[in-house]
Amino acid sequence: MIRYILVDDNPKILEKVKAKISTIANDYELDHIASFSSSKKAFEEVNEAGYDLLIVDFDMPVYNGIELAQKIATNKKIIFLTSTTNNEKLIINNLDISGYLSKPFEIDEFKCILKNKIIGKIKPKINTRKNISLEKGSSNYVFNPEDAFYITTAKIGNEQSKKNYVSIYGKNDTVLIANIRFTITELSEKLRGYNFQKISKSTLVNLNHVKSTIGKEIKFHHSKQIFEMTDNEKPNFKTRLKLLFGV
């Protein structure tokens, strides 16, 4: 997921840019965090740990784009929105940024910057050091998502989940938690922020532990299991893998 912030002192342009980006948000896993029509307000309110990409107007009052980026975008990806003046482009071309877009821009220009300069360059901001809790009814399942390699209803070795239950497996195909009364779809939503991806109706995998993919087959580090993704899930799997790790 690429979390982005928009800053432009023209509210109409701000809305147009947001609307244009929203047309590809699902395909490229773009998450709009906030928009600001004031560079001063952006400086005061932006939490630098809460986003990955700053899309900012080059020429603004109070703080121009460069000044604002220096204040709130340390080690962040930056795209400048510019006028068509050669002076602005000359300055921007000498900066260490992801790119610039001349207003108005075509969505393909933005996609090109995403593919060449941003996707795969942002490390996932995932907190997997602590245990998480999954509650359902009177049951409470606690585990560390980093330890989980895959979650499935399939038979693994001598282990077979009960009907309408799933089991969580870790390194060397060991059972971390057996027979959790959740569906794969439910867990897919709950664990998406921890890099889990649904590959079939019966299986959810942790993308951090994927070793290789050949065709529909998925292999893991420290695991003898080979899973096969369905045709329906394959595009989503490939897209997320590339967005997260650039592969």
N, C-alpha and C positions, 0 to 999 in steps of 0.2 A: 504494500500500500504506500503510495506517495502522497503525503499530506502537504497541501499547498496553501499559501496565503496570497491574496491579491491586494495591491496598494496602488491607487490612482486617484488624483485629486478631482477627476471628472467622474461624478457618480454614474452618468449615462454610459461612459466607456467601461466603467467598472462592471456594470450589469451585462453589457454586451460581451465582454471578455469571459465573464463567469458563465453566461449562457452558451457561448461557443465551446468552452472547455467541457461543459457538462455533457455535450453530445458524444464525447469519447471517454467519459469518466469511468464507465463500467468496463470497457475494453482494456483500459490502461491502469485500472485500479487507482484512480485519482480521488482523493478525499479532500473536499474543500473545507478548510478549517475556519477561515474568516476573511472578510473583505473590509478594507479601510479606505475612506475617501480623504483621510487626513494623515500625513506622514507623522505628525506629532502624536496623534492618537495611536497609530501603529507602534511607535517607539514606546509609548507608555503602557500599552496593553499586551503586546506580543510576548508570549512565553517561548523563548528560543528552543527549549527542549520539546516543544509541542508540534513542530512541523519540520518538513524536509526541504521544501522548495519555496522560494520567494519570487513571485512575479510582480515586478514593480515598475512604475512609470519612471522614466529617466529624469524628467524635468518637473519638479514639484516645489511649492513654497515650503518654508521652514527647513525641511531636510530634502535635498534632492535624492534621486535614487541611489547614487553612490554613497552619500552620507548615511542614508537610512540602512543600507546593506552593511556598512561598516559597524553600525550600532546593534543590529538585531540578527544578522545573518552570518555570524562567524562559522566557517566550515559548512555552510549550507549551499545548496545549488541555487543559482540566481539566473533569472531571465529578465532582461530589461524590455520594457515597452517604450518605443521611441517614436519620434516624428520622422519625417523623411529627410531631415537635414543631414548633409554630409558631415557636419561638425560633430554631431552626436555620435554618428557611426564611427568616426575616426577615433573618438575617445573610447568608445565601448570596445572596439577591436583590440585595444591595448590592455584590456582588463582580463583578469582570470575569472571568467564567468562561463555559464553553460551556453549562452547565446542571447540574441535579441530578436524582437518581433516588431516590425514597422506597422504602426496603426494606420488603417485596419489590416489585420493579418489573415491569411488563409489557415484553416485548421491543419492542413497538410504540413505547413511550415512548423507548427507547434509539434506535431507528431514526429517530424524529422529530428528536432532537438531532443525530444524525449528518448527516441530510439538510440541516437548517437552520443548523447552527452549525459543522460540522467538515468535511464533504466539500467540496472545492474551496478550503478555507481553508489547508490544509497544503501547502506547497510540496514537491514530490518531492525527497528527499535522494538525489541521484544523482551519482556521481562519473564524469563523462564527459570530464574534462579530459585524462586519460591514455589511452594506447593500451592495448588489451586483446589478449590472445593466445588464439586458438582452435586447439587442437591435435587432430589426428586421425591416428593412425598415425605416419608419418614426416613429415607435413606440419604446418606451423605458419603460421597466418594472423594477421597483426598489423594492427590498424586502430583508429582512434578512433571509438567508437560515436556520438559527437555528429555526426560527419561523414556518417554513413550515413543516408540517407533511407528506403530500402526495400531488401529482399532478395527476390529472385524467381528463378523458373525461366523466366519469360515472356520473350518477345523484346522488347527495348527498342531502338528504332531498328534499327541493323544488327547489334546484339549479341544472341546467343542462347546461353544456357548449354548445355553438353553434357548429354546424358541422365544423370539421377541427380546432377546438380550444380546449384548455385545461384550467383548473382553478386550482389555488393553494389554499390549505386549511391548516389551522393551528389548534391550540388548540380548543377542543370542537367542531371541525368540522366547524369552522367559515371560511368564504371565505376571503382570504387575497387579491387575485387578480383574477378577473373573466375574462374569455375569452381572453387568450393569444394565439396569432397565432404562436404557435410552435408545433411540433410533440413531442410525448413522446421520440422517439429515439433521436431527436435533443437535448432535455433537459437532457437526460441521459448522453450524452457526456459533455455538458456544466457544469453539476452539480456533476459529479462523484467525484471531489475533495472535495465535501461537504457531502460525505457519502450518496448520493442518489443512489438507485438501481432500475432498471426496473424490474417489476414483471409480466407484461403483456403488450400487445400492447396498452392498455388504461391507465396504471397506473405506476407511479414512486413513491417510498416511501423513506422517510428519515430514515435510519437505526438507528439513534440516538433515535428515538421515538418509536421503536418497543417494545412492551410489551411482546408478546409471539407468538410462531408459533406452530400450531398443524396441522400436515399433510401439506396441502396446504394453510391453513388459517393463516392470519396475523392480529394480534390485536395490537392496539396502546395505549399508555398512554393517558389519557384525550381525548378519542375519543370513540364514539359508533360504528364507522364503522368497519366492518370486510371485508378484501379484500382476494381474492384468487389468488395465483400465478399460472402461467401455468407450465406445465411439462417442457417446454423448459427453462424457467427462474429459476426454482427451484434450480438446482445445482449451478448456479452463485450466487443466493441469499444466499444460505447456506454457500458457500465458503467465500463470503465477510463478512458475519456476524461473522464467526469463526475467520477469519484473523484479523478483527478489534477489536473484543471484547472477543474472546476465548470461544464463546458459540456455 
